[in-house]
């Protein structure tokens, strides 16, 4: 459910955790970690770990190609 909500708001654009909780208030950081582990989202810089993250330099996430393909099928090729 959270994956679909995130996709609805961000599609194939990059997003940060702060933007995600702004759109979905009950979203938690553990959701991002679970999505990352399930290969739904990944860090935009393609690294496995979010190292050196600060308020000025937040981690930026994007959907994986596989997840986008499935979500676009669900949403009728919405861009």
Secondary structure, 3 states (H helix, E strand, C coil): CHHHHHHHHHCCCCEEHHHHHHHCCCCCHHHHHHHHHCCCEEECCCCCCCCCCCCCCCCEEEECHHHHHHHHHHCCCCC
